């Protein structure tokens, strides 16, 4: 079967290869992958960035996918052949304290699918049923493969931030997660302002504006000055940081109002410096958000099925054979989110 595999621990180092189908265990189902999307962490792995030096090779990449159950193991009773599903990214032990509290995304022994163990950029994948979520027939595979990143946005906004209806919220970083976070902010009745740089004017900031968000290009504009012109003050109640750019953190501190909050979502590839004394004096609450839990994925599926989230402008489609182009286009910001089509 055709698979996109990371074969070398270097920048790039991927190949499209033919591998044998997986052997099914009793508690697993075989999922036929239809659509699978590239995550920011997949890009870090492709680049062999410092944040992802833990990746092991050779490994089939990817952890965002939607597909159909093609075969069920002998002990499986809660799924049938033909069920339409999405797959969770994090492999968890189910036994540690965090798992027992339902915080499987914080498992003491968690692994991300496609980094150490084989992922979903392939035609068939064997998956334990505990990692599967059924999707309704009304939700296309094209949209369903974004349930996983939308679950990340759900956790960030609904669980790990203090955003409430009526708030003005700065979303730094207009990548796929940032754009989904902005939509989630709108869904709770708050106003997102999406911040990017000049290179984001190629695709990402225009997409943000198509989604009905105000935008600031910090290469040309001053955040405080724009906020002052729009809202009469130079600060916002909350910031959700999705860029992972180390230099952004101090700017987040500067524009967060007294008593406000910052939620960190993007992974930083460099050490971060910031004036934490100002954070203390302004009593800014700093939160972080990692991945998602079961309910976040269920919420994401429902939001997509109810057409509460727009996805059309976020994605661009590629054949698996175009894997290198897909990654390089994402890095160059020519596209917002590449999606591999394994089966129509």
C-alpha positions in Angstrom: 0.0 0.0 0.0 1.1 3.6 -0.8 2.6 5.5 2.2 4.3 8.8 2.9 7.3 7.8 5.1 9.9 9.8 6.9 13.0 7.8 6.2 15.8 10.1 7.4 16.2 12.4 10.5 17.1 15.4 8.4 15.2 18.3 6.7 12.9 16.6 4.2 13.9 13.0 4.3 10.6 11.7 3.1 9.7 9.1 0.4 6.5 7.7 -1.0 6.9 4.0 -0.6 4.9 0.8 -0.9 4.5 -1.2 2.3 2.6 -4.3 3.4 -0.9 -3.7 4.9 -1.0 -3.8 8.7 -1.8 -7.0 10.5 -5.1 -6.6 12.5 -5.2 -7.3 16.2 -8.4 -8.5 17.9 -9.3 -5.1 19.3 -8.5 -3.1 16.2 -10.3 -2.1 13.0 -8.7 -1.5 9.6 -9.4 2.0 8.4 -9.3 2.8 4.7 -8.0 6.4 4.6 -9.8 8.8 2.3 -8.4 12.2 3.2 -5.4 13.1 5.5 -4.2 16.6 6.3 -0.8 18.0 7.2 -0.5 19.4 10.7 2.0 22.0 11.8 3.7 19.3 13.8 4.1 17.2 10.7 5.8 20.2 9.1 8.2 20.4 12.1 8.9 16.7 11.7 9.5 17.2 8.0 11.9 20.0 8.8 13.5 18.0 11.6 13.0 21.1 13.8 14.4 21.0 17.4 10.9 20.5 18.8 10.6 17.2 16.8 14.0 15.6 17.2 12.3 12.7 19.0 10.8 11.5 15.7 12.0 8.0 14.8 12.7 6.7 11.3 11.5 5.0 9.3 7.9 5.9 10.2 4.7 6.6 8.2 3.8 10.2 8.9 0.5 11.9 9.7 -2.2 12.0 12.4 -5.1 13.9 10.9 -7.4 11.7 8.8 -10.9 10.5 7.9 -11.8 7.2 6.4 -14.0 4.1 6.4 -13.8 1.0 8.4 -12.8 -1.8 6.0 -12.4 -4.7 8.4 -13.0 -5.4 12.1 -11.0 -7.4 14.6 -12.5 -10.5 16.2 -13.1 -8.8 19.6 -14.6 -5.6 18.2 -18.3 -5.1 18.9 -18.8 -1.3 18.8 -17.8 -0.7 15.1 -19.0 -2.3 11.9 -17.6 -2.5 8.4 -18.5 0.6 6.5 -18.6 3.0 9.5 -17.2 6.4 8.7 -14.6 7.6 11.2 -11.9 10.0 12.3 -8.9 9.0 14.3 -7.3 10.5 17.4 -3.7 11.5 17.2 -2.4 10.7 20.7 -1.7 7.2 21.7 -2.2 7.0 25.5 -1.6 4.3 28.1 -5.0 4.5 29.9 -3.4 3.7 33.3 -1.5 6.8 34.5 -3.1 9.3 36.8 -3.9 11.8 34.0 -5.5 9.1 31.9 -7.6 7.9 34.8 -8.8 11.4 35.3 -9.9 11.6 31.6 -6.9 13.8 30.6 -5.6 11.3 28.0 -3.9 14.1 26.1 -1.6 14.6 29.1 -0.8 10.9 29.4 2.6 10.3 31.2 3.6 8.0 28.4 1.8 9.5 25.4 3.1 9.2 21.8 1.9 11.1 18.7 0.8 9.0 15.8 3.2 9.3 12.9 6.2 10.4 15.0 7.4 7.2 16.7 4.7 4.8 15.6 3.2 4.6 12.1 0.6 7.3 11.2 -2.2 7.9 8.7 -0.5 9.1 5.5 -1.2 5.7 4.0 -4.0 3.7 2.4 -4.8 1.4 5.3 -4.2 1.8 9.0 -4.9 -0.5 12.0 -6.5 1.4 14.9 -7.7 0.5 18.3 -11.4 1.4 18.6 -10.7 3.6 21.7 -9.1 6.1 19.3 -12.0 6.2 16.8 -14.9 8.6 16.5 -17.9 7.9 14.2 -18.9 10.7 11.8 -22.4 11.2 10.3 -23.0 10.5 6.6 -23.8 14.2 6.1 -20.1 15.1 6.9 -17.8 14.6 4.0 -14.4 13.0 4.4 -12.8 16.2 3.0 -14.2 18.2 6.0 -14.0 15.5 8.5 -10.2 15.2 8.3 -10.1 18.7 9.9 -11.9 17.4 13.0 -8.6 16.7 14.7 -7.1 20.3 14.4 -10.6 21.7 15.2 -10.5 19.7 18.4 -7.2 21.4 19.2 -8.9 24.8 18.7 -11.9 23.7 20.8 -9.6 22.8 23.7 -7.7 26.0 23.4 -10.7 28.3 23.4 -13.4 26.5 25.4 -11.2 24.8 28.0 -7.9 26.7 28.3 -8.8 30.3 27.8 -11.0 32.9 29.6 -12.7 34.0 26.3 -16.3 35.0 26.8 -19.0 36.4 24.5 -18.4 40.1 23.8 -14.6 39.9 24.4 -12.1 41.2 21.9 -9.5 38.5 21.3 -6.1 38.7 19.5 -5.2 35.5 17.6 -1.5 35.6 16.7 -0.5 33.3 13.9 -2.9 32.8 10.9 -1.9 29.2 10.2 -4.5 26.4 10.1 -4.8 26.3 13.9 -5.0 30.0 14.2 -7.7 30.3 11.6 -9.7 27.5 13.4 -9.2 29.2 16.7 -10.5 32.4 15.3 -13.6 30.7 14.1 -14.0 29.1 17.5 -13.7 32.5 19.1 -16.5 33.8 16.9 -18.6 30.8 17.7 -18.6 31.7 21.4 -19.7 35.3 20.6 -16.3 37.1 20.9 -14.5 39.1 18.3 -11.2 37.7 16.9 -8.5 39.9 15.4 -6.0 37.7 13.5 -2.4 38.9 13.4 0.2 37.9 10.8 3.2 39.1 8.9 3.8 40.2 5.3 4.3 36.6 4.1 0.9 35.8 5.4 -0.7 38.2 3.0 -0.1 35.7 0.2 -2.8 33.3 1.5 -3.5 33.2 5.2 -4.6 36.8 6.1 -6.9 36.9 3.0 -8.5 33.7 4.2 -8.9 35.2 7.7 -10.7 38.1 6.2 -12.9 35.8 4.1 -13.9 34.1 7.4 -15.1 37.5 8.6 -12.2 38.3 10.9 -10.4 41.6 11.2 -6.6 41.3 10.5 -3.4 43.1 11.4 -0.2 42.8 9.4 2.5 43.6 11.9 5.1 44.0 9.2 3.2 47.2 8.2 1.0 48.1 11.2 1.3 48.6 14.9 -1.0 46.4 17.0 -1.6 49.1 19.7 -2.3 51.8 17.1 -4.7 49.6 15.1 -6.5 48.5 18.3 -6.8 52.2 19.4 -8.3 53.1 16.1 -10.8 50.3 16.1 -11.7 50.0 19.8 -10.5 53.1 21.5 -7.8 51.4 23.6 -4.5 49.7 22.9 -5.1 46.4 24.6 -7.4 43.4 24.4 -8.9 41.2 27.0 -7.3 38.0 25.8 -4.6 36.7 23.4 -4.4 33.2 21.9 -0.9 32.6 20.6 -0.8 30.2 17.7 2.3 31.2 15.8 5.0 29.5 17.9 7.3 32.5 17.1 9.4 33.3 20.1 9.5 37.0 19.4 5.7 37.2 19.6 5.4 36.5 23.3 6.6 39.9 24.5 4.2 41.6 22.1 1.4 39.4 23.6 2.3 40.7 27.1 2.3 44.3 25.9 -1.2 44.3 24.4 -2.9 42.2 27.0 -5.1 44.3 29.3 -4.8 44.3 33.1 -6.5 41.2 34.4 -6.5 39.7 30.9 -5.1 36.3 29.8 -2.8 34.7 27.3 -3.3 31.2 26.1 -0.2 29.5 24.4 -1.0 27.0 21.6 1.8 27.2 19.1 5.0 25.2 19.8 8.0 27.4 20.2 11.2 26.2 18.4 13.4 28.7 20.3 13.7 29.8 24.0 11.2 32.6 24.8 12.0 35.8 26.5 9.4 38.1 28.1 9.0 40.8 30.7 7.2 38.7 33.3 7.3 41.5 35.8 4.9 43.4 33.6 2.7 40.3 33.5 2.7 40.2 37.3 1.9 43.9 37.7 -0.9 43.6 35.2 -2.0 40.3 36.8 -2.1 38.6 33.4 -3.1 34.9 33.5 -0.9 32.7 31.3 -2.4 29.4 30.2 -1.2 26.7 27.8 -3.1 24.3 25.7 -1.9 20.9 24.5 -3.9 18.8 22.0 -7.4 17.8 23.1 -9.5 15.2 24.9 -12.4 13.0 23.8 -15.1 15.6 24.2 -13.2 18.2 22.2 -13.1 15.7 19.2 -16.8 15.1 19.6 -17.5 18.8 19.7 -15.4 19.3 16.6 -17.3 16.7 14.7 -20.6 18.2 15.6 -19.5 21.7 14.6 -18.3 20.5 11.2 -21.5 18.5 10.7 -23.6 21.5 11.5 -21.6 23.7 9.1 -20.7 26.0 12.0 -17.0 26.0 10.8 -15.9 27.1 7.3 -13.1 24.9 5.8 -13.2 25.5 2.1 -10.6 28.3 2.0 -8.3 26.6 4.4 -7.4 23.5 2.4 -5.6 22.6 -0.8 -5.6 19.0 -2.2 -2.6 16.9 -3.2 -1.9 13.4 -4.4 0.3 11.3 -2.1 3.0 11.3 -4.8 3.1 15.1 -4.4 4.1 14.9 -0.8 7.3 17.0 -1.0 5.4 19.7 -2.9 2.7 19.7 -0.3 5.1 20.2 2.6 7.2 22.8 0.7 4.1 24.7 -0.3 2.9 24.8 3.3 6.4 26.0 4.5 6.4 28.7 1.8 2.9 29.7 2.8 1.6 29.1 -0.7 -1.3 27.2 0.8 -2.9 27.2 4.3 -3.4 23.5 4.8 -2.5 20.7 2.4 -4.7 17.6 2.4 -3.7 14.3 0.8 -6.4 12.4 -1.1 -5.8 8.7 -0.8 -9.3 7.7 -2.0 -12.1 9.8 -3.4 
